[in-house]
């Protein structure tokens, strides 16, 4: 019983923490926030990615936006993608952009 209470308290505490505390690096944030649509490899070949007609993040066309372009899109959003500047720190957004740019 004590273990169950401790687990419940831990879970409640984790859910109450801002995402900036829980997600430390680009790959973790990408997996948690981006891969549902973009896929873990950035291809966009997920059911939602196909429905939205997402471009492959690994393509030269998309990569030419560079880190600043990725940061802007992640921060402000584009099309049906919501901006994440209210949910992620600037550091996390930069880490996600670098991770996405590094996808092969």
CORTA-V818956 format. One record per residue. RES is the residue in one small letter. PHI is phi in whole degrees, 0 to 359 (999 if undefined). D_CENTER is the distance of its C-alpha to the mean C-alpha in Angstrom with 1 decimal. Layout:
res = [RES;RES]
phi = [PHI;PHI]
d_center = [D_CENTER;D_CENTER]
This chain:
res = [x;x;x;x;x;x;x;x;x;x;x;x;x;x;x;x;x;x;x;x;x;x;x;x;x;x;x;x;x;x;x;x;x;x;x;x;x;x;x;x;x;x;x;x;x;x;x;x;x;x;x;x;x;x;x;x;x;x;x;x;x;x;x;x;x;x;x;x;x;x;x;x;x;x;x;x;x;x;x;x;x;x;x;x;x;x;x;x;x;x;x;x;x;x;x;x;x;x;x;x;x;x;x;x]
phi = [999;296;294;294;294;298;295;295;294;299;298;298;296;297;291;279;288;295;299;296;281;279;255;268;223;305;300;294;294;302;299;285;250;246;291;302;262;277;80;297;262;84;289;78;268;250;306;289;299;293;298;273;68;292;278;289;296;273;287;302;302;281;296;295;293;70;298;299;295;297;301;298;295;296;291;263;86;201;59;273;280;285;289;247;296;273;249;236;285;301;296;296;299;297;296;294;300;297;298;297;295;275;293;233]
d_center = [36.1;35.1;32.2;30.9;31.2;29.4;26.6;26.4;26.4;23.7;21.4;22.3;21.7;18.2;17.3;18.9;17.1;14.4;10.8;11.7;14.4;12.7;9.6;11.6;10.0;7.6;7.9;7.6;4.4;3.2;5.9;5.6;3.4;3.8;6.8;9.0;9.8;9.2;10.4;10.1;12.2;10.8;14.1;13.2;16.0;14.8;17.0;14.7;13.9;17.7;18.6;16.7;18.0;14.8;15.8;15.1;12.7;15.3;18.2;20.3;20.2;16.5;16.6;19.5;17.4;16.8;14.6;16.0;15.2;11.5;11.4;13.4;11.5;8.2;10.7;13.1;11.7;13.9;16.0;14.6;11.0;11.0;10.5;8.5;11.3;12.9;10.3;9.1;11.8;12.7;12.6;9.0;8.1;10.8;9.6;6.3;9.0;11.4;9.7;9.1;12.7;14.0;13.3;16.8]
